[in-house]
């Protein structure tokens, strides 16, 4: 695992291949979900990525290059324990670019009736995950696991090992699907007393056995946690949702999760995130044509698209920052950023709607800047985002003077703030 520049994301590099190709750890690249998560890009695959990605996500690592000389991440002890230890040993560096933390403001769920599985999302201000497993098994009872904050991942979740049933692993061995495997990195449950002579190729992986394998846990393996299997499913779920590519805030409740439904949920999650970033729910109070009836600005200098709220002392406006905005063509075209002065102008136009709301015939007035004060740019504004401007009066409007506090948000994060003072002037024909 190698440090990477800002905005790299999580990349795998296949060093065993001549071209040393990169594979991005994103949900769009998931190709298989049977018993593990596999990603593929340009015909190159990486398998069993979920345990490593869970550790990376738990430590808020957003930029890393993972070099690997084969197509499958080592299973190690079947958990994320060793990945966590190595991450802590290496250390994590803080970078300057702030990561957008996503809060989706509404409930949704995904279901898979074939597997009787379901994952639900509830909006809240922190990430919390709850998992229930129920295999209708006489040796593996129903279990529940919870993670209330990622900082508890190391102690509460990371050591939970993968598990399976004897009949499942027998099939995998018979089909040559776990070549070179042993039984030290998995907890194996035996549903019923099983004659050794029926085990086929699996017998070669076992210590010398005679007669029968008794119902229970193979080799009397001791559990690290009393609900270790539910915790391992929670570990897998963290690794899979990390493929959405965002820091998630919300409560996730999963019933009988597995890589298939985890992927379905992550696809839906990312779809909701993108929709929430690029649209506003409900009909606006004013659209662009309505705004033109009040403000004299016209394209390309009309910098607000909607008014969402308008009261006597406050206003909320919206700017959809699209990649084809005219200023991106010349302002750092290789790494486009919305100019700060245009953010301030968009704020001022939103404030102009508030100021002109104080007169009965706003179409006959103009607003002019008198002062801009206490300006702070807290993070850069890049293409394909939504800017939400919230302004309120700092004092009542007197003699046409409008003094406002203005803040621009992306999601719940302030990106720009300022105090603005403007004067309303009746237009002379």
C-alpha positions as CSV (number, residue, x, y, z in Angstrom):
1,X,0.0,0.0,0.0
2,X,1.5,3.3,-1.2
3,X,0.6,6.9,-0.4
4,X,-1.1,8.7,-3.3
5,X,-1.8,12.3,-4.2
6,X,-5.1,14.0,-3.4
7,X,-8.1,13.0,-5.6
8,X,-6.5,9.7,-6.5
9,X,-9.0,7.5,-4.8
10,X,-8.4,3.8,-4.1
11,X,-6.5,2.2,-6.9
12,X,-5.2,-1.4,-7.3
13,X,-2.1,-1.9,-9.5
14,X,-1.4,-5.3,-11.0
15,X,2.4,-5.4,-10.9
16,X,2.5,-8.9,-12.3
17,X,1.2,-7.7,-15.6
18,X,3.5,-6.0,-18.2
19,X,1.4,-2.8,-18.5
20,X,1.0,-2.5,-14.6
21,X,-2.7,-1.6,-15.1
22,X,-4.8,0.2,-12.6
23,X,-8.2,-0.9,-11.4
24,X,-10.3,1.7,-9.5
25,X,-12.1,0.5,-6.4
26,X,-15.6,1.8,-7.4
27,X,-19.0,0.2,-7.5
28,X,-19.2,0.6,-11.2
29,X,-16.3,-1.9,-11.6
30,X,-17.9,-4.7,-9.6
31,X,-18.1,-7.8,-11.8
32,X,-18.8,-10.8,-9.4
33,X,-20.3,-11.1,-6.0
34,X,-20.4,-14.9,-5.4
35,X,-18.7,-15.5,-2.0
36,X,-16.5,-12.5,-2.5
37,X,-16.4,-9.1,-4.2
38,X,-14.6,-8.9,-7.5
39,X,-13.8,-5.7,-9.5
40,X,-12.7,-5.5,-13.1
41,X,-11.5,-2.8,-15.3
42,X,-10.3,-3.1,-18.9
43,X,-10.4,-6.9,-18.6
44,X,-8.2,-7.0,-15.5
45,X,-9.6,-8.3,-12.2
46,X,-8.9,-8.0,-8.5
47,X,-10.8,-10.5,-6.2
48,X,-11.7,-10.7,-2.5
49,X,-11.2,-7.0,-1.9
50,X,-13.8,-6.5,0.9
51,X,-11.6,-7.1,4.0
52,X,-8.8,-4.7,2.9
53,X,-11.3,-2.0,1.7
54,X,-13.1,-2.2,5.1
55,X,-9.8,-1.5,6.9
56,X,-9.1,1.4,4.5
57,X,-12.5,2.9,5.0
58,X,-12.4,2.6,8.7
59,X,-9.2,4.6,8.8
60,X,-10.6,7.3,6.5
61,X,-8.0,6.6,3.8
62,X,-9.2,8.1,0.5
63,X,-6.0,8.2,-1.6
64,X,-3.9,5.0,-1.8
65,X,-2.3,2.8,-4.5
66,X,-2.4,-0.9,-3.7
67,X,0.2,-2.9,-5.6
68,X,-0.5,-6.6,-6.0
69,X,1.3,-9.3,-7.9
70,X,-1.7,-11.5,-8.6
71,X,-5.5,-11.2,-8.9
72,X,-6.6,-12.0,-5.4
73,X,-6.0,-10.1,-2.1
74,X,-4.4,-12.5,0.4
75,X,-7.0,-14.0,2.7
76,X,-4.5,-14.0,5.7
77,X,-6.5,-15.1,8.8
78,X,-9.8,-14.4,7.1
79,X,-10.4,-11.1,8.8
80,X,-9.1,-7.4,8.5
81,X,-6.9,-7.7,11.6
82,X,-3.5,-7.8,9.8
83,X,-4.5,-5.0,7.4
84,X,-5.4,-2.8,10.4
85,X,-2.1,-3.6,12.2
86,X,-0.1,-2.7,9.1
87,X,-2.0,0.5,8.4
88,X,-1.4,1.6,12.0
89,X,2.3,0.6,11.7
90,X,2.7,2.7,8.5
91,X,0.6,5.6,9.7
92,X,-1.9,7.8,7.9
93,X,-1.2,11.2,6.5
94,X,-3.6,14.1,6.6
95,X,-4.1,15.8,3.2
96,X,-5.4,19.3,2.5
97,X,-8.5,18.5,0.3
98,X,-11.5,18.0,2.5
99,X,-13.7,15.0,1.8
100,X,-17.4,15.7,1.2
101,X,-19.4,13.9,3.9
102,X,-22.8,12.8,2.5
103,X,-26.1,12.9,4.3
104,X,-29.0,11.6,2.4
105,X,-32.2,13.2,3.8
106,X,-34.6,10.3,3.2
107,X,-35.2,6.6,3.9
108,X,-34.7,3.9,1.2
109,X,-34.2,0.1,1.1
110,X,-33.1,-2.7,-1.2
111,X,-34.4,-6.3,-1.0
112,X,-33.5,-9.6,-2.6
113,X,-36.4,-12.0,-2.2
114,X,-34.3,-14.9,-3.5
115,X,-31.9,-14.7,-0.5
116,X,-34.5,-13.2,1.8
117,X,-32.1,-10.3,2.4
118,X,-32.8,-6.6,3.0
119,X,-30.7,-3.5,3.7
120,X,-32.4,-0.3,4.9
121,X,-31.0,3.3,5.1
122,X,-32.2,5.8,7.6
123,X,-31.0,9.5,7.6
124,X,-29.0,10.6,10.6
125,X,-25.8,12.7,11.3
126,X,-23.4,9.9,12.0
127,X,-22.6,6.5,10.4
128,X,-24.1,3.5,12.3
129,X,-24.4,0.0,11.0
130,X,-26.5,-2.9,12.3
131,X,-26.4,-6.4,10.9
132,X,-28.6,-9.5,11.6
133,X,-27.8,-13.0,10.3
134,X,-30.2,-15.9,10.3
135,X,-29.3,-19.1,8.4
136,X,-32.1,-21.3,10.0
137,X,-29.2,-23.4,11.3
138,X,-29.0,-25.7,14.3
139,X,-25.3,-24.9,14.8
140,X,-25.1,-21.2,13.9
141,X,-27.9,-19.3,15.8
142,X,-29.4,-16.0,14.8
143,X,-26.8,-13.2,15.6
144,X,-26.8,-9.4,15.6
145,X,-23.9,-7.0,15.5
146,X,-23.6,-3.2,15.7
147,X,-21.0,-0.6,15.0
148,X,-21.9,2.8,16.3
149,X,-18.7,4.6,15.1
150,X,-15.9,3.8,12.8
151,X,-13.3,4.4,15.5
152,X,-14.5,1.2,17.2
153,X,-13.8,-0.9,14.1
154,X,-10.3,-2.1,15.2
155,X,-11.5,-3.4,18.6
156,X,-15.1,-4.5,17.8
157,X,-15.0,-5.7,14.2
158,X,-11.6,-6.1,12.5
159,X,-10.8,-9.6,14.0
160,X,-14.0,-11.3,12.9
161,X,-13.1,-14.1,10.5
162,X,-14.9,-15.4,7.5
163,X,-17.0,-18.5,7.9
164,X,-18.9,-21.1,6.0
165,X,-20.7,-24.4,6.3
166,X,-19.0,-27.8,5.6
167,X,-21.2,-28.6,2.6
168,X,-20.3,-25.2,1.0
169,X,-16.5,-25.7,1.4
170,X,-16.7,-29.3,0.1
171,X,-18.3,-28.0,-3.1
172,X,-15.6,-25.3,-3.5
173,X,-12.8,-27.8,-3.0
174,X,-14.4,-30.3,-5.4
175,X,-14.7,-27.6,-8.0
176,X,-11.0,-26.5,-7.5
177,X,-12.2,-23.0,-6.4
178,X,-10.0,-22.6,-3.3
179,X,-6.7,-24.0,-4.6
180,X,-3.9,-24.0,-2.0
181,X,-6.4,-23.2,0.8
182,X,-6.4,-24.5,4.3
183,X,-9.0,-24.3,7.1
184,X,-7.0,-21.9,9.3
185,X,-8.6,-18.8,7.9
186,X,-12.3,-19.7,8.1
187,X,-14.7,-20.9,10.8
188,X,-16.4,-24.0,9.4
189,X,-19.8,-25.1,10.8
190,X,-20.9,-28.7,10.5
191,X,-24.7,-29.0,10.3
192,X,-24.9,-32.7,10.9
193,X,-22.7,-35.7,11.8
194,X,-20.8,-36.4,8.6
195,X,-18.9,-39.6,7.6
196,X,-15.3,-38.8,6.7
197,X,-15.5,-41.0,3.6
198,X,-18.0,-38.7,2.0
199,X,-15.7,-35.6,2.1
200,X,-13.8,-36.3,-1.1
201,X,-11.0,-33.8,-1.9
202,X,-11.8,-31.9,1.3
203,X,-10.3,-34.6,3.3
204,X,-6.8,-33.6,2.2
205,X,-7.2,-30.2,3.9
206,X,-8.1,-31.8,7.3
207,X,-5.9,-33.2,10.0
208,X,-6.0,-37.0,9.9
209,X,-9.6,-37.9,10.6
210,X,-11.3,-41.3,11.1
211,X,-15.0,-42.1,11.3
212,X,-17.2,-39.1,11.5
213,X,-17.1,-35.3,11.9
214,X,-19.4,-34.3,14.7
215,X,-22.1,-31.6,14.4
216,X,-20.8,-28.2,15.6
217,X,-17.6,-26.2,14.7
218,X,-14.8,-27.9,12.8
219,X,-11.7,-28.5,15.0
220,X,-13.6,-26.9,17.9
221,X,-12.4,-23.5,16.8
222,X,-12.9,-20.9,19.5
223,X,-14.8,-17.7,18.6
224,X,-13.0,-14.3,19.0
225,X,-16.4,-12.6,19.6
226,X,-19.5,-14.4,20.7
227,X,-21.3,-12.9,17.6
228,X,-18.3,-13.2,15.4
229,X,-20.2,-14.3,12.3
230,X,-22.5,-11.3,12.4
231,X,-19.5,-9.0,12.9
232,X,-17.8,-10.5,9.9
233,X,-20.8,-9.8,7.8
234,X,-20.7,-6.2,9.1
235,X,-17.0,-6.1,8.1
236,X,-17.9,-7.3,4.6
237,X,-20.6,-4.7,4.3
238,X,-18.3,-1.8,5.2
239,X,-15.8,-3.0,2.5
240,X,-18.6,-3.1,0.0
241,X,-20.2,0.2,0.8
242,X,-16.8,1.9,0.6
243,X,-17.1,1.4,-3.2
244,X,-19.6,4.2,-3.3
245,X,-16.6,6.5,-2.9
246,X,-18.1,8.9,-0.2
247,X,-18.0,9.3,3.5
248,X,-21.5,8.1,4.4
249,X,-23.6,9.5,7.2
250,X,-26.8,7.5,8.2
251,X,-28.0,4.4,9.8
252,X,-27.7,1.2,7.8
253,X,-29.7,-1.9,9.0
254,X,-28.9,-5.1,7.1
255,X,-30.8,-8.4,7.4
256,X,-28.9,-11.4,6.0
257,X,-26.4,-9.3,4.1
258,X,-24.0,-10.8,1.5
259,X,-21.9,-9.4,-1.3
260,X,-24.8,-9.6,-3.8
261,X,-27.2,-7.4,-1.8
262,X,-24.4,-5.3,-0.5
263,X,-23.6,-4.4,-4.1
264,X,-27.2,-3.7,-4.9
265,X,-27.4,-1.4,-1.8
266,X,-24.2,0.4,-2.7
267,X,-25.4,1.0,-6.3
268,X,-28.6,2.5,-4.9
269,X,-26.7,4.5,-2.3
270,X,-24.4,6.1,-4.9
271,X,-27.4,6.8,-7.1
272,X,-29.1,8.6,-4.2
273,X,-25.9,10.5,-3.4
274,X,-25.5,11.7,-6.9
275,X,-29.2,12.7,-7.2
276,X,-29.0,14.5,-3.9
277,X,-25.9,16.4,-5.0
278,X,-27.3,17.3,-8.4
279,X,-31.0,18.0,-7.7
280,X,-33.1,19.6,-5.1
281,X,-36.3,17.8,-4.0
282,X,-39.6,19.6,-4.8
283,X,-40.6,22.5,-6.9
284,X,-38.7,25.8,-6.4
285,X,-40.4,29.0,-5.3
286,X,-38.8,30.8,-8.3
287,X,-37.1,29.3,-11.3
288,X,-34.6,31.1,-13.6
289,X,-37.4,32.8,-15.6
290,X,-39.1,34.1,-12.4
291,X,-35.7,35.4,-11.2
292,X,-35.3,37.3,-14.4
293,X,-38.5,39.3,-13.7
294,X,-36.8,40.7,-10.6
295,X,-33.1,40.8,-11.4
296,X,-31.7,42.6,-14.5
297,X,-28.9,40.0,-14.9
298,X,-28.9,37.7,-18.0
299,X,-26.8,34.8,-19.1
300,X,-23.9,34.2,-18.8
301,X,-24.0,36.5,-15.8
302,X,-27.1,35.3,-14.1
303,X,-25.5,33.0,-11.5
304,X,-28.5,31.6,-9.6
305,X,-30.9,29.0,-10.9
306,X,-33.6,28.8,-8.2
307,X,-35.0,30.5,-5.1
308,X,-36.1,27.9,-2.6
309,X,-37.3,30.2,0.3
310,X,-38.0,33.9,0.5
311,X,-39.1,35.7,3.7
312,X,-38.9,39.2,5.0
313,X,-35.5,38.7,6.5
314,X,-34.0,35.6,4.7
315,X,-33.6,33.9,1.4
316,X,-32.3,30.6,0.1
317,X,-31.0,30.3,-3.5
318,X,-29.5,27.5,-5.5
319,X,-26.8,27.4,-8.2
320,X,-26.2,24.1,-10.1
321,X,-22.5,24.2,-10.9
322,X,-22.3,22.3,-14.2
323,X,-19.1,21.2,-15.9
324,X,-20.0,23.2,-19.1
325,X,-20.0,26.6,-17.2
326,X,-18.3,29.2,-19.4
327,X,-15.7,30.1,-16.8
328,X,-14.4,26.5,-16.4
329,X,-13.0,26.7,-19.9
330,X,-10.4,29.3,-18.9
331,X,-10.1,29.1,-15.1
332,X,-7.6,26.3,-14.3
333,X,-9.0,24.2,-17.2
334,X,-6.9,21.2,-16.2
335,X,-8.4,21.3,-12.7
336,X,-11.5,23.5,-13.0
337,X,-12.6,25.6,-10.0
338,X,-15.4,28.1,-9.7
339,X,-13.8,31.5,-9.2
340,X,-14.4,32.9,-5.7
341,X,-15.5,36.3,-7.0
342,X,-18.3,34.5,-8.9
343,X,-19.3,32.7,-5.8
344,X,-19.6,36.1,-4.1
345,X,-21.5,37.5,-7.1
346,X,-24.0,34.6,-6.9
347,X,-24.4,35.3,-3.2
348,X,-25.1,38.9,-4.0
349,X,-27.7,38.1,-6.6
350,X,-29.4,35.9,-4.1
351,X,-29.3,38.7,-1.7
352,X,-30.6,41.0,-4.4
353,X,-33.8,39.0,-4.5
354,X,-34.2,39.4,-0.7
355,X,-33.5,43.2,-0.9
356,X,-36.0,43.7,-3.8
357,X,-38.6,41.7,-2.0
358,X,-38.9,44.8,0.3
359,X,-40.5,46.9,-2.5
360,X,-43.8,46.5,-4.2
361,X,-42.4,46.9,-7.8
362,X,-39.0,45.2,-7.8
363,X,-38.7,45.2,-11.5
364,X,-38.2,49.0,-11.3
365,X,-35.2,48.8,-8.9
366,X,-31.6,47.8,-9.0
367,X,-29.2,46.7,-6.2
368,X,-25.6,47.9,-6.0
369,X,-22.8,46.6,-3.8
370,X,-21.6,49.1,-1.1
371,X,-19.4,46.8,0.9
372,X,-18.1,43.2,1.0
373,X,-16.6,42.2,4.3
374,X,-15.4,39.1,6.3
375,X,-15.0,36.9,3.2
376,X,-13.7,33.4,3.7
377,X,-13.3,30.7,1.1
378,X,-13.2,27.4,3.0
379,X,-13.0,24.9,0.2
380,X,-12.9,24.9,-3.6
381,X,-16.0,24.5,-5.7
382,X,-15.6,22.1,-8.5
383,X,-17.9,21.1,-11.4
384,X,-21.1,19.0,-11.0
385,X,-22.1,20.1,-7.5
386,X,-24.9,22.2,-6.0
387,X,-24.2,25.5,-4.2
388,X,-26.9,26.5,-1.7
389,X,-26.9,30.2,-0.7
390,X,-28.4,31.1,2.7
391,X,-28.6,34.8,3.5
392,X,-30.3,36.7,6.3
393,X,-30.6,40.4,7.3
394,X,-28.2,41.6,10.0
395,X,-30.4,44.6,10.5
396,X,-33.7,45.9,9.1
397,X,-33.6,47.5,5.7
398,X,-33.6,51.3,6.2
399,X,-33.3,54.0,3.5
400,X,-32.7,51.2,0.9
401,X,-29.6,49.9,2.7
402,X,-29.5,46.1,3.0
403,X,-26.9,44.5,5.3
404,X,-26.8,40.6,5.1
405,X,-24.8,37.7,6.3
406,X,-24.3,35.2,3.5
407,X,-23.1,31.5,3.5
408,X,-22.7,29.1,0.6
409,X,-23.0,25.4,1.3
410,X,-22.3,22.1,-0.5
411,X,-24.4,19.6,1.4
412,X,-24.1,20.6,5.1
413,X,-20.6,22.0,4.6
414,X,-19.9,25.8,4.4
415,X,-17.7,26.5,1.4
416,X,-17.8,30.4,1.4
417,X,-19.1,33.1,3.7
418,X,-19.2,36.9,3.8
419,X,-21.1,39.9,5.0
420,X,-22.6,41.9,2.1
421,X,-24.0,45.5,2.1
422,X,-26.1,46.7,-0.9
423,X,-28.2,49.7,-1.7
424,X,-31.6,49.5,-3.5
425,X,-31.9,52.2,-6.1
426,X,-34.9,53.1,-8.2
427,X,-34.0,52.7,-11.9
428,X,-34.2,55.9,-14.0
429,X,-35.5,55.5,-17.5
